[in-house]
Amino acid sequence: HTLLVAPRGAGKTHTLRVALHRSLSDASTMKTVLPVLIAEDSLAIGSYADLLVEMARALGPEAADEARALRRARDPVGIEALVIQAADGRMILLAVENLDRVFDAIGVTGQGSLRAWVETSTAVLVFGTAPALFPGVASREFPWYGSFIIEALPELSADDAAMLLRGAAQRRGDEDLATFLASDVGRARVAEVHRVIGGTPRRWHLLAEGVDAAGLDAVTPAIEVLLDRLAPQYQQLLWQLPAGEQRLIVELARGPGPRSVSDLAEAVGVSNQSASTALGRLAAERWVTSSKDDGDRRTSWYDLTDALLRSYLQYRDR
């Protein structure tokens, strides 16, 4: 079993699909493996039986109808048998994006049922993705602890990003940008942008759609192009947070770096306990990170996980 771990926009979906395509392009592998892909949003999964039904849906309409009937009869073992029968002796390659959400949805009992089926059938291999390690695979308290090979996807280097931009410029016939990117100055400007936005591939693809040579040379316009394109995504994510947590995120963004709980509590007008509780939730959702000062281990310092979010919120406030 393999788990790809990387932040949103780092290329997990692309990597998973490329790996599946290359593996199944081999004729002998195709004969012995049945790929079962679960939809990325996983909105239909609220229990282990739902996960099995989604697997059956991937096999075709007849299997899906039979699986739904078995779910109504509260017979998940019957759905397991249905999927195994459809595999007809092939190894089932279960590809699940956002495995952390799926595990949360099916609960510890469902995770245990999936683990038991995988072990007893010896016919199911799980290939999952997640934005970070999560308790379902990293804690000894859960059934799947220690079961996955963890593969962390690397970010793009500045050189990788320059190559991506140059390829995009050449495809759309922007010779000025392509020539600039081949120069020492162009590569230096890419490195400056890289220090601000990081190496997430999706961000560089968005930037590649709208940047020109003049904007990249000035650096700030290039970053603003990206911030404009990311605005709807950031807005939607922020709107999903409770108002109190939104205020903490905005306050963190308005500062230059890490802040203590008491400092943030005073800034937004809440008690230390309320701020600490909200920051704990934000840390669990990977909005913020916490660290300790070497000099005072009693104080936790919080900062935004995504440095570009600070740039976006400051850009919005201008």
C-alpha positions as CSV (number, residue, x, y, z in Angstrom):
1,H,0.0,0.0,0.0
2,T,1.3,3.5,-0.9
3,L,0.3,6.9,0.2
4,L,1.3,10.0,-1.7
5,V,1.6,13.0,0.7
6,A,1.9,16.6,-0.5
7,P,0.0,19.9,0.0
8,R,-2.9,20.9,-2.3
9,G,-1.7,21.8,-5.7
10,A,1.5,19.8,-5.5
11,G,0.5,17.3,-8.2
12,K,-0.9,14.3,-6.3
13,T,-3.7,13.6,-8.7
14,H,-1.4,14.0,-11.7
15,T,1.2,11.7,-10.2
16,L,-1.4,9.1,-9.2
17,R,-2.9,9.0,-12.7
18,V,0.5,8.9,-14.4
19,A,1.6,6.0,-12.2
20,L,-1.6,4.1,-13.0
21,H,-1.4,4.8,-16.7
22,R,2.2,3.7,-17.0
23,S,1.7,0.6,-14.9
24,L,-1.4,-0.4,-16.8
25,S,0.2,0.3,-20.2
26,D,2.1,-2.9,-19.7
27,A,0.1,-5.7,-21.2
28,S,1.0,-8.3,-18.6
29,T,0.2,-5.9,-15.7
30,M,-3.2,-5.1,-17.3
31,K,-4.1,-8.7,-17.3
32,T,-3.4,-9.1,-13.6
33,V,-4.6,-5.8,-12.1
34,L,-8.1,-4.3,-11.9
35,P,-7.9,-0.5,-11.3
36,V,-10.7,0.9,-9.1
37,L,-10.7,4.7,-8.9
38,I,-12.7,6.5,-6.3
39,A,-13.9,10.1,-7.3
40,E,-11.6,12.8,-5.8
41,D,-14.3,14.6,-3.8
42,S,-15.6,11.5,-2.1
43,L,-18.8,13.2,-1.2
44,A,-20.9,10.0,-1.5
45,I,-18.9,8.2,1.2
46,G,-20.2,8.3,4.8
47,S,-19.6,4.7,5.8
48,Y,-17.6,1.6,4.9
49,A,-20.6,0.3,2.9
50,D,-20.7,3.5,1.0
51,L,-17.0,3.1,0.1
52,L,-17.7,-0.4,-1.2
53,V,-20.6,0.9,-3.3
54,E,-18.4,3.5,-4.8
55,M,-15.9,0.7,-5.7
56,A,-18.8,-1.2,-7.3
57,R,-19.8,2.0,-9.3
58,A,-16.3,2.1,-10.7
59,L,-16.9,-1.4,-12.1
60,G,-20.0,-0.6,-14.0
61,P,-23.8,0.1,-13.6
62,E,-24.8,-3.5,-13.0
63,A,-22.3,-4.0,-10.2
64,A,-23.4,-0.6,-8.8
65,D,-27.1,-1.6,-8.7
66,E,-26.3,-4.9,-7.0
67,A,-24.1,-3.2,-4.5
68,R,-26.8,-0.7,-3.6
69,A,-29.3,-3.6,-3.0
70,L,-26.7,-5.3,-0.7
71,R,-26.2,-2.0,1.1
72,R,-30.0,-1.7,1.7
73,A,-29.8,-5.2,3.1
74,R,-26.9,-4.2,5.4
75,D,-24.7,-6.7,3.8
76,P,-21.2,-5.2,3.3
77,V,-19.6,-8.6,3.2
78,G,-21.8,-9.3,0.1
79,I,-20.5,-6.2,-1.6
80,E,-16.9,-7.3,-0.8
81,A,-17.7,-10.6,-2.5
82,L,-19.2,-8.8,-5.4
83,V,-16.1,-6.8,-6.0
84,I,-13.8,-9.8,-5.6
85,Q,-15.9,-11.7,-8.1
86,A,-15.8,-8.9,-10.6
87,A,-12.0,-8.9,-10.3
88,D,-12.0,-12.5,-11.6
89,G,-8.6,-13.4,-10.0
90,R,-7.0,-10.0,-10.7
91,M,-5.4,-7.8,-8.0
92,I,-7.7,-4.9,-7.1
93,L,-5.8,-1.6,-7.2
94,L,-8.0,0.7,-5.1
95,A,-7.0,4.3,-5.9
96,V,-8.4,6.8,-3.3
97,E,-7.7,10.5,-3.4
98,N,-8.0,12.4,-0.1
99,L,-7.7,9.2,1.9
100,D,-7.7,11.2,5.1
101,R,-11.3,12.4,4.4
102,V,-12.4,8.9,3.4
103,F,-11.0,7.5,6.6
104,D,-12.7,10.2,8.7
105,A,-16.0,9.4,6.9
106,I,-15.9,5.7,7.5
107,G,-14.6,6.0,11.0
108,V,-12.4,3.7,13.0
109,T,-14.9,0.8,12.6
110,G,-14.9,1.2,8.9
111,Q,-11.2,1.4,8.7
112,G,-11.0,-1.8,10.6
113,S,-13.4,-3.5,8.3
114,L,-11.4,-2.3,5.2
115,R,-8.2,-3.6,6.8
116,A,-9.8,-7.0,7.6
117,W,-11.1,-7.4,4.1
118,V,-7.7,-6.4,2.6
119,E,-5.8,-8.9,4.8
120,T,-8.2,-11.8,4.5
121,S,-8.8,-11.5,0.7
122,T,-5.1,-10.7,-0.1
123,A,-6.6,-9.3,-3.3
124,V,-6.7,-5.5,-2.6
125,L,-3.9,-3.0,-2.9
126,V,-4.6,0.6,-1.7
127,F,-3.0,3.6,-3.5
128,G,-4.0,6.8,-1.7
129,T,-3.2,10.5,-1.5
130,A,-3.5,13.0,1.3
131,P,-2.3,16.6,1.9
132,A,-0.4,15.5,5.0
133,L,0.1,12.5,7.3
134,F,-3.0,11.9,9.4
135,P,-3.8,9.8,12.5
136,G,-5.5,7.0,10.5
137,V,-2.1,6.0,9.1
138,A,0.3,7.6,11.6
139,S,-1.1,6.7,15.0
140,R,-0.8,3.3,16.7
141,E,-4.4,3.7,17.8
142,F,-5.8,3.1,14.3
143,P,-6.0,-0.1,12.2
144,W,-3.9,1.1,9.3
145,Y,-0.9,2.3,11.3
146,G,2.4,1.3,9.6
147,S,0.6,-0.2,6.6
148,F,1.6,2.4,4.0
149,I,4.8,3.2,2.1
150,I,4.8,7.0,2.5
151,E,6.0,8.9,-0.6
152,A,6.3,12.7,-0.2
153,L,6.1,14.6,-3.5
154,P,9.0,17.2,-3.8
155,E,8.2,20.8,-4.7
156,L,9.5,22.4,-7.9
157,S,12.9,24.0,-7.6
158,A,13.5,27.4,-9.1
159,D,15.1,25.7,-12.1
160,D,12.1,23.5,-12.5
161,A,9.8,26.5,-12.4
162,A,11.8,28.3,-15.0
163,M,11.6,25.3,-17.3
164,L,7.8,25.1,-16.7
165,L,7.4,28.8,-17.5
166,R,9.6,28.6,-20.6
167,G,7.6,25.6,-22.0
168,A,4.4,27.5,-21.5
169,A,5.8,30.6,-23.2
170,Q,6.9,28.6,-26.2
171,R,3.6,26.8,-26.5
172,R,1.7,30.1,-26.7
173,G,4.3,31.8,-28.9
174,D,5.6,34.3,-26.4
175,E,9.2,34.5,-27.6
176,D,10.0,37.6,-25.4
177,L,9.2,35.7,-22.3
178,A,11.0,32.5,-23.5
179,T,14.1,34.5,-24.3
180,F,14.0,36.4,-21.0
181,L,13.7,33.1,-19.1
182,A,16.8,31.8,-20.8
183,S,18.9,34.7,-19.5
184,D,20.7,35.0,-16.2
185,V,18.4,37.9,-15.2
186,G,15.3,35.9,-16.1
187,R,16.4,33.0,-14.0
188,A,17.2,35.3,-11.1
189,R,13.7,36.8,-11.3
190,V,12.2,33.3,-11.2
191,A,14.3,32.6,-8.1
192,E,12.9,35.7,-6.4
193,V,9.3,34.7,-7.2
194,H,10.0,31.2,-6.0
195,R,11.1,32.5,-2.6
196,V,7.7,34.2,-2.2
197,I,5.3,31.6,-3.7
198,G,7.2,28.3,-3.1
199,G,7.4,25.4,-5.4
200,T,3.8,24.2,-5.6
201,P,3.2,23.1,-9.3
202,R,-0.4,24.4,-9.5
203,R,0.8,27.9,-8.6
204,W,3.4,28.0,-11.3
205,H,0.9,26.7,-13.9
206,L,-1.5,29.5,-12.9
207,L,1.4,32.0,-13.1
208,A,2.4,30.6,-16.5
209,E,-1.1,31.4,-17.9
210,G,-0.8,35.2,-17.3
211,V,2.8,36.4,-16.8
212,D,4.8,38.2,-19.4
213,A,8.5,39.2,-19.6
214,A,7.9,42.7,-18.2
215,G,5.8,41.5,-15.3
216,L,8.3,38.8,-14.4
217,D,11.2,41.3,-14.6
218,A,9.5,43.5,-12.1
219,V,8.7,40.5,-9.9
220,T,5.8,42.2,-8.0
221,P,3.4,42.2,-11.0
222,A,4.1,38.5,-11.5
223,I,3.2,37.7,-8.0
224,E,0.1,39.9,-8.2
225,V,-1.0,37.9,-11.3
226,L,-0.9,34.8,-9.2
227,L,-2.7,36.4,-6.3
228,D,-5.5,37.5,-8.6
229,R,-5.9,34.0,-9.9
230,L,-5.8,32.4,-6.4
231,A,-8.3,34.9,-5.0
232,P,-11.4,32.8,-5.6
233,Q,-9.8,29.7,-4.1
234,Y,-8.6,31.5,-1.0
235,Q,-11.9,33.3,-0.6
236,Q,-13.8,30.0,-0.7
237,L,-11.5,28.3,1.8
238,L,-11.6,31.3,4.2
239,W,-15.4,31.6,4.0
240,Q,-15.7,28.0,5.1
241,L,-14.0,28.8,8.4
242,P,-16.0,30.1,11.5
243,A,-15.8,33.9,11.9
244,G,-13.5,33.6,15.0
245,E,-11.0,31.5,13.1
246,Q,-11.1,33.8,10.1
247,R,-10.2,36.7,12.4
248,L,-7.2,34.8,13.7
249,I,-6.0,34.0,10.2
250,V,-6.3,37.6,9.1
251,E,-4.5,38.8,12.2
252,L,-1.6,36.4,11.6
253,A,-1.4,37.6,8.0
254,R,-1.2,41.3,9.1
255,G,1.9,40.5,11.2
256,P,5.4,39.8,9.8
257,G,5.8,36.4,11.5
258,P,4.8,34.1,14.4
259,R,2.6,35.3,17.2
260,S,1.8,34.0,20.6
261,V,-1.7,33.0,21.8
262,S,-2.0,35.9,24.2
263,D,-0.9,38.4,21.5
264,L,-3.5,37.0,19.1
265,A,-6.2,36.9,21.7
266,E,-5.7,40.5,22.6
267,A,-5.6,41.6,18.9
268,V,-8.9,40.0,18.1
269,G,-10.6,40.6,21.4
270,V,-11.2,37.1,22.8
271,S,-9.9,35.2,25.8
272,N,-6.7,33.3,25.7
273,Q,-8.6,30.0,26.1
274,S,-10.9,30.8,23.2
275,A,-7.9,31.7,21.0
276,S,-6.0,28.6,22.0
277,T,-8.9,26.3,21.2
278,A,-9.4,28.0,17.8
279,L,-5.7,27.8,17.0
280,G,-5.7,24.1,17.9
281,R,-8.5,23.5,15.3
282,L,-6.6,25.6,12.7
283,A,-3.5,23.6,13.4
284,A,-5.4,20.3,13.0
285,E,-6.7,21.6,9.6
286,R,-3.1,22.7,8.7
287,W,-4.0,26.4,8.4
288,V,-1.3,27.2,11.0
289,T,1.8,25.7,12.5
290,S,3.0,26.0,16.1
291,S,6.5,26.1,17.5
292,K,8.3,26.6,20.8
293,D,11.0,29.2,21.5
294,D,14.3,27.7,22.7
295,G,14.4,30.2,25.5
296,D,10.8,29.7,26.8
297,R,9.3,26.3,26.2
298,R,6.0,27.3,27.8
299,T,5.0,29.7,25.0
300,S,3.6,28.4,21.7
301,W,4.2,30.6,18.6
302,Y,1.7,30.3,15.7
303,D,2.2,31.2,12.1
304,L,0.5,30.6,8.8
305,T,1.3,27.3,7.1
306,D,0.9,28.8,3.6
307,A,3.2,31.8,3.4
308,L,1.5,33.0,0.2
309,L,-1.8,33.3,2.2
310,R,-0.1,36.2,4.1
311,S,0.8,37.8,0.8
312,Y,-2.8,37.4,-0.5
313,L,-4.4,38.9,2.6
314,Q,-2.0,41.8,2.7
315,Y,-2.6,42.3,-1.1
316,R,-6.3,42.3,-0.5
317,D,-6.0,44.9,2.3
318,R,-4.1,47.4,0.1
